[in-house]
Amino acid sequence: MQKSFRIVIPARYGASRLPGKPLLDIGGKTLLARVWEQAQASAAGEVVVATDDERVMAHCREIGADAALTAAYHQSGTDRIAEVAAARSWARDSVVVNLQGDEPCMPPSLIDQLARSLLRDDAEQMATVAAPIADAKTLFDPHVVKVVTAIDGAALYFSRAPLPWHRDEFLRGRSHLPKGTTFLRHIGLYAYRVGLLARFVGWPPAPLETAESLEQLRVLWHGVRIRVEITRVSPGPGVDTEDDVRAVLEWLGRRAGDGQAGKR
């Protein structure tokens, strides 16, 4: 069994909501530097930033981060990671974690938990993470992706709709969660075998993927199992908007106040 894994951090410069997002200042450090630090604190044997912009490459040199310049036409971070894996001739059975470049509050221990789910079982090709949902507002929020799983932890489906739909309880009202039913929020952290990445980028978008705008549905569409790890720790906020920047600063402040700033 392999003992180590790699992390690739896709960092696209031209984000539509926050142009230049990787270089945004977050409390005296760039967003990318904070994500890089979280990756470095994990058990990964190698961490690479994958970007389409020379400004991000220059910043990576400043902070001592390994980086690869990838094509500008990629539609997703997964495509960018596949290009890096091919360019560096990584073995098809090796494990790569996709740590998105806008997740400065992703706990290193969660990255390690996810990677181990593939490292301990050579048959597994892809894994991701979910956390229990505790309130109805989150369940019914279309911006929150939900996942349902089989008894063995394999994903059955991902959706922006509330899943599973409790027929009797939700007919009576939607202000609370029914007891005895597990609801899971999907967290956008993935681990793949390099061989699966190569197959993924050759598949066209699946109809379900297009409808839900969830690329992991392409994998299920093609009959590939996705293992879902239930989190032991929860990530802090990601960064998509200016409000998210403030939320990250507040999260970092709470962590510093609790004396957890350097902990996994």
N, C-alpha and C positions, 0 to 999 in steps of 0.2 A: 504494500500500500504506500502511496505517496505520502510524504510527511509535510510538504509545503505547498503553497499556492501563490498565485500572483494577483495583484490588484491593478486594474486599469481605471483611470479616472477620466472619463470623457469631459472635455472642457471647451465648449463651443463659444467663440467670442460674440457672435452676432445674435444673441438671444432676443426674441421679439419684444418681450416685456422689459427686460433690463439689458440693453446693449452693453457689451463689455463686462458682462456679469462676473467672469472669473477674477477680474481685477478690482472688483468693488472693495472698498475699505469696510472691514467689519471689526470695529474696535481696535484699530491700529495694525491689523493684518489683513491681507487680501482674503477674499472668500476661498480662492484656490489654495492659498497657504494653509488655511485652517482645515480644509478637506485633506490636504496632503499630510498634515500632522496627525489627523485621525487614522489615516491609512498606515503611516509609519509606526503608530503605536499598536497596531495589530500584529499577528504572527506571520504576516505575509513575507515570503522570501524575496519578493521583487515588487516594486510599485512604479507604475509608468503613467504619466499624464498623456492623453491623446487629444491633440488640439488641431484646429484648422487655421491658426493665426500666429504669425511671427511675434506679435506682441506678447502672447501667452508663452511662447517658446522662450523669449528673452526673460520673462519673469521667472520661468522655471530655472533658468540658469542662475538667476539671482538668489533663489532660495535653495539651490542645490538639488532640485528635483529632476529625475530622469524624465525625458519627454520625447514624444514622437510627433512629427508633423504629418497629419493625415489629410485626405482629400476634403475639399469644401462641399462636395455634393452629397455627402451622407445624410440620410433622412433621420437617423437615430444614433444614439450612443453605442448601441449594439453593433451597428455597421462599422463604426469607428474602431471599436475593440477588435472586431474580426480582422480589419486591415492591419492593426498592430501585431496580432497573433501570427498572421501570415508572413508579414515582413520580417519578423524575428524568428520564424521557423520553430515556433513552440510545438511541442509534441501534441498529437491529437487527443491523448488521454489526460493531458495536464488540465489543472483547474484554474479558472480565471474568475475573479469577482469584479462585477461592474459596480463601482462606487461612483454614483453620479456627482458631478462637479459642483452641485449646489446643495450638498448635504454636509454642512460643517459640524453638525451635532450628532453624527452617526457614531454610536459607541463602538470602539474597537472590539469589545467582547462579542458584540452582535455579528460583526464581520467574521470573527473567528468561528462562532457557532455555525454560521451558514456554510463556510468553507468546509468545516469538518463533516457536514452532512454528505458531501460528495467524497471527501478524502477517505471516509471509512467504508464506502461501498462503491466498488469499481463499476457496478451496473448503473448507478445513477448518472444521468446526463445533465440535469439542470435542477436547481433548487432556488427557493426564494423564502421570504419571511412574512409572517402575519402576527398580529396582536389582537387579543380579545377586544371587542367593542362593548363599552359599558353603558352607552346611552342611546336613546332613539334618534336624537338629532344627528349624531354621527352616522348611524345606519342609513338614514334617509337622505343624506347629503350626496348628490351625484358627483361631487369632486373627490369623494372618498371611495376608493376601489375596495370592493368586498371579494372574498374568496370563500368557496366551500370545498371541503376536502372529504376524501374517502377514509375508511377506518385505518388504512395504512399510511395516512399522511399525504397521499397524492392529491394534487389539485383536480377537482372536477370541473370548476368553472370560475372565472373572474368576471366581475360586472360592476358597473357604476350604480346599478339598481340594488335595492335592499335584498340580500340573500342570506339565508333562505327566507322565503315568504311564508310566515306563519298564518295560514289561512284564517283560522277561527279568531285568533287574537287580534290580527290587524283589521279584520272586518269590524271589530268592536271599537278600535281606536289605535292611534299610532304614537301616543305620548310616552309609552314606556316599552321596555323590552320584555317579551314573555319569558317566564322562568323555564328552565330546563332545555333551552335552545342555545346553542353556541353560535355567536356571530363574530366573524373575523375580519379585521381590517388588513388589507394587503399593504405591505411596506415595500417600496420600489428598490430593493436591494437584491441582486441576482448573482448566482454562481453558475458557471457553465463548464462543460468540457470543451476544449478547443475544437474538437471534431464536430460537435453540435453547432458551434458558431459558424463554421464553414458551410454547413447545410442550411442553417437559418437564413443567411444572406442570399442564398440561391433560390429560396422560396418566394413567390409573390405574396403580397399581403392577402390574408385570408378574409372572407366576407365578415366573419364575426369580429375580427380585429378592426376592420374598417368601421363597422357599426359602433363598436364600443370605444374606439381609439385606444386600444390596449394591445401592444405588440406581442405580449406573452400568449395571447390567444392563437397566434400563428403556430406556436409550438404544439398546443393542444390539438389544433385543427389537423396537424400532421401525425397525430397519434403518439407523440412523445410525452412521457411522464414528467411532471414537474413536482418535485418534493417540496412540501411546505413545512418549514420549521416555525414552531410557535415561540415567540420571543421570551427570553428571560429578562431582558431589559428593553426599554422603549427609547427610540431615537427622539432627539429634540427637533425643532422645526427646520425645514428646508427653506431655500430662498428662491421665490418666484417674483416677488413684488417688494416695493419699498417697505411696506408694512411688515413683511417677513424679516427684513433686516433688523427692524426694531425688536421683533420677537426673538431673534437669535441673540441679540445683545442682552435682552432680559434673561434669556435662558443661561447664557454664559455668566451673567452676574449672579444668578441663583446658585450655579455650580460653584463659583468662586466663594460665595458666602458659606456654602455647605462644606468647603474644603475638599471638593471633588475635582478640581480643575485638571489635575494630572492623572486622575484615576481612570482605569478601564471600566 
